[in-house]
């Protein structure tokens, strides 16, 4: 089992930080080993790592905790490796402290050995990933907050559906379809 814990203080308010990090689909922008995360439902996601020797490492995970603007946790349910982790955020003045803990249990055999060489220092890798996250957030214009992603939107709506006072029926979603003004900056940073 590989385990790493790290924290970082980032220059943004807790709401902005939470909006960004609670969307797993943003993880490939700051986590060096994550190739892609796809949401498959409200709480289920599919993860793909840049695996050792060109062998992709994939798994499905379920969100086990979604406490908005406080904590997010996940656990794998099937796939190449077993993993779990959590992220906690708390205000630190006008900035935000992010605490992350991740655990991986690699597969056996040759793939497991190659995985072990890739993750020989998970602590340093996580610290590097949090530094990437801090740099991304520091590059955002202070007046343009991040837009919530599907992980936040769908879990929040499922947990507390809004009802129309006239009919007691679920109210239509008011989620904005306005493009995220930060996406172009993040894409530029990722391409560079």
Secondary structure, DSSP 8 states (H G I E B T S, - for coil): -EEEEEEEEESS-HHHHHHHHT-GGGHHHH-TTEEEEEE-SSSEEEEEE--GGG--EEEEEEEEEEETTTEEEEEEEEESSEEEEEEEEEEETTEEEEEEEEEEE--SHHHHHHHHHHTTTHHHHHHHHHHHHHHHHHTS-TT------HHHHHHHHHHS--B-TTT-SB----------TTHHHHHHHHH-
